[in-house]
Amino acid sequence: MPLWDVSHFAQVFYGIPFKQGDRILTGVHEYAANYIAFLQVARRTGVRIEVIPEDADNDVDIAALEDSIVRGDRKPALLAFTHIPTNSGRVYSAEAIGAVAKCHGIPFLLDACQSIGQMPLDVQKIGCDWLSGTSRKYLRGPRGVGFLYASDEAVRRFEPGTLDMYGAKWTAESEYVMLPDAKRYEQYEKCFAAVVGLGAAVQYANELGLDWIWDRVQSLAATLRAQLSEVPGVQVHDKGKVLCGIVSFTKDGIAPGQIKAALLERGINVNTSLKSSTRMDFMKNGLPDEGVVRASVHYYNTEEEISAVVQAVLSIF
Ligand SMILES: Cc1ncc(COP(=O)(O)O)c(C=O)c1O
């Protein structure tokens, strides 16, 4: 179901009827847009945000999650987790979170914006109630469009944050009826060209095969991490049992922005991830205040390109 950009996460989140004292459990690497929404609702209604720590492998600590659920003074109103953060290659165990959510009957919202398109995702196996994704990252689709999965139960139990004449029909002067399925989360107006582009991107990824894409992305990223680690002064920051195509690193004495600019001069596109996007992760995992460089490899990259990136990082300053 297509929606604008990140708004589908908010469409779900703002539709949950939180009350004072309700608990939202989330992760260390939660994305700023999501966390700001939690904070806004916390200010308005007095919900409590609880950040579940990570285990020794930088995965969400499932025992701590269980513990927080059973020890809390009330059942959490929501588990909201980001699958892969914007700033690091780690992949949280979404299926393990889903199993806990199911066991305790707690709604589970998964932000899969960074995972969709680089790895196979099965909402049934994950056991989430909602999964939000974007077009513009590993799916390689146009900007400004994304999609949402909502389970039948989630559709039955919750309303979207905003409704318009697409998601609901005005049936009498003071009545409306929502569409019976997840289409109720959609809005009337959308960028149709972007929606078509997203459809083409999904088809393209499926034709290549998500299993093949995932193997290739992981293998190229592992090569890049291994080679970058050999460069004097470089620290690779990705830690985790399962690592994805996002490779994050810094080089001593050179700001991430300078590295990005220097690589761009050599025809290499990387980005930087700043503390303001994943504040908790930077604070709790001791990441450098000035941010990290984020090099995202995809299946179309070659081993020669990986070597070129490493040579370029070696030669900077
Ligand atoms: C974890 C996560 N969620 C959501 C988004 C937002 O994506 P978009 O603006 O394309 O919806 C990002 C972007 O970096 C992200 O990293």
The ligand as a Gaussian input file, in Angstrom:
#p B3LYP/6-31G(d) Opt

LIG

0 1
 C       15.568000       3.423000       9.821000
 C       14.964000       4.460000       8.912000
 N       13.647000       4.651000       8.900000
 C       13.081000       5.559000       8.084000
 C       13.831000       6.326000       7.246000
 C       13.154000       7.327000       6.381000
 O       13.102000       6.924000       5.062000
 P       12.180000       7.757000       4.054000
 O       12.427000       9.194000       4.359000
 O       12.601000       7.363000       2.692000
 O       10.795000       7.282000       4.329000
 C       15.208000       6.189000       7.235000
 C       16.056000       7.051000       6.390000
 O       17.234000       7.115000       6.503000
 C       15.789000       5.205000       8.077000
 O       17.112000       5.016000       8.090000

